Amino acid sequence: MNFIRNIMKPRSEEDEKFYGELKIILGFSPNNILIYRKAFVHRSIKVTDEIGNPQNYERLEFLGDAMLGAVIASYLFKKVPSGNEGYLTQMRSKIVSREHLNELGRDLNLIRFVQSNISKSKFGENINGNIFEALIGAIYLDKGYKYCKRFTYKRVIKPYIDIPKLEGKITSYKSLFIEWCQKQKTDFKYEVYDDTGMDTIRHFSVKLYLEDKVIAKGRATSKKKAEEIASKRAYYAFQKEISNN
């Protein structure tokens, strides 16, 4: 238990610094600073409570994801009275996409608060969005839904949400390309091939075939990202045909 206190409650001057920086980000005064500390504890720290439950940001991330989704859903329901269920669901997905959440976390530089036993240079890009969601989860536990809504409007809705732009935004080039291939009844496949790069972090390389011909390639730190990059390149190569479909 003392170990947990040492991790969660640093020296008072550090605590005051964290409190001050957090207050600026939130736009209001937090009550229980320890809840927010937990929002930035990486699982590599391996902190547990007195009965052995892990104490890191992942459970708060789950809670924050639900709270963020609820606030965005309520906003869209009121903002777009003509939108049907499918439209509203699609728009919410665009707003809370992993790419956008990562952008939000980066803009606030939340990674500077993360406590970890591994180098931050080895974190994947998604940690930015993960801790942004964990922060919202902490807000809910500390201040309730009203403050989650207030924070989301300040940091997500007002500065970033433009309904007309969102309507035209493509969130998955892979899905768009596959849909086009299926409508055209054209064979396609993604193939992972050997990556001979010298990067310290493992990369995946993907070839995208259309009718047994390579039309695009992608390379990234995950297979999913590499496929999306290849799909985006294929989309722009066939943009005229896809747009006219």
Secondary structure, 3 states (H helix, E strand, C coil): CHHHHHHHCCCHHHHHHHHHHHHHHHCCCCCCHHHHHHCCECHHHCCECCCCCECCHHHHHHHHHHHHHHHHHHHHHHHCCCCCHHHHHHHHHHHCCHHHHHHHHHHCCHHHHCECCCCHHHCCCCHHHHHHHHHHHHHHHHHCHHHHHHHHHHHHHHHHCCHHHHHCCCCCHHHHHHHHHHHHCCCEEEEEECCCCCCCCCCEEEEEEECCEEEEEEEECCHHHHHHHHHHHHHHHCHHHHHCC
